[in-house]
Amino acid sequence: MGGKHTPDELGLYRLCTIKEIADKAQVGVATVHRVLKAKAVRADSRNAVKMAIIELNSTAIRRASLEFIEAG
């Protein structure tokens, strides 16, 4: 039976959203979008967005890795 499961139940974790990135980097959503599309953005804003992505996603990736190791 193909029941519905949440990503957490399946051991999958979502990565961050553009809004979460913008909040963490203290920039607007449009700035995050421009960075992701490799458009012209000030260097300090681009770096803030990249650091926010790394910080926000590393938590989900680390949690998934630990689950994988514990399950193995």
C-alpha positions as CSV (number, residue, x, y, z in Angstrom):
1,M,0.0,0.0,0.0
2,G,1.4,3.4,-1.0
3,G,0.8,5.4,2.2
4,K,1.9,9.0,2.5
5,H,5.0,9.7,4.5
6,T,6.6,12.9,5.5
7,P,10.2,13.5,4.4
8,D,11.3,13.2,8.0
9,E,9.7,9.8,8.4
10,L,11.7,8.6,5.4
11,G,14.9,10.0,6.7
12,L,15.0,12.8,4.1
13,Y,15.4,16.4,5.1
14,R,14.6,19.4,3.0
15,L,17.3,21.9,2.3
16,C,16.7,25.6,3.0
17,T,14.3,27.9,1.2
18,I,15.1,31.1,-0.6
19,K,13.3,33.0,2.2
20,E,15.3,31.3,4.9
21,I,18.5,32.1,3.0
22,A,17.5,35.8,2.6
23,D,16.6,36.1,6.3
24,K,20.0,34.5,7.4
25,A,22.0,36.6,5.0
26,Q,20.0,39.8,5.8
27,V,19.2,40.4,2.1
28,G,16.1,40.4,0.1
29,V,14.6,37.3,-1.6
30,A,15.4,38.9,-5.0
31,T,19.1,39.2,-4.1
32,V,19.2,35.5,-3.3
33,H,17.5,34.7,-6.6
34,R,20.1,36.8,-8.4
35,V,23.0,35.1,-6.7
36,L,21.5,31.7,-7.5
37,K,21.1,32.7,-11.2
38,A,24.7,34.1,-11.3
39,K,23.4,37.7,-12.0
40,A,25.2,40.9,-11.0
41,V,25.2,41.3,-7.2
42,R,27.5,43.2,-4.8
43,A,30.4,41.0,-3.6
44,D,29.4,41.4,0.1
45,S,25.8,40.4,-0.6
46,R,26.9,37.4,-2.8
47,N,29.3,36.2,0.0
48,A,26.6,36.6,2.7
49,V,24.1,34.5,0.6
50,K,26.7,31.8,0.0
51,M,27.6,31.6,3.6
52,A,23.9,31.4,4.6
53,I,23.3,28.6,2.2
54,I,26.3,26.6,3.6
55,E,25.3,27.2,7.2
56,L,21.6,26.4,6.7
57,N,22.1,23.3,4.6
58,S,25.0,21.9,6.6
59,T,22.6,21.2,9.5
60,A,20.2,19.1,7.3
61,I,23.1,17.3,5.6
62,R,24.8,16.5,8.9
63,R,21.6,15.2,10.4
64,A,21.0,12.9,7.4
65,S,24.5,11.7,7.5
66,L,24.3,10.7,11.2
67,E,21.1,8.8,10.5
68,F,22.7,7.0,7.6
69,I,25.7,6.0,9.8
70,E,23.5,4.9,12.7
71,A,21.2,2.8,10.4
72,G,24.2,1.1,8.7
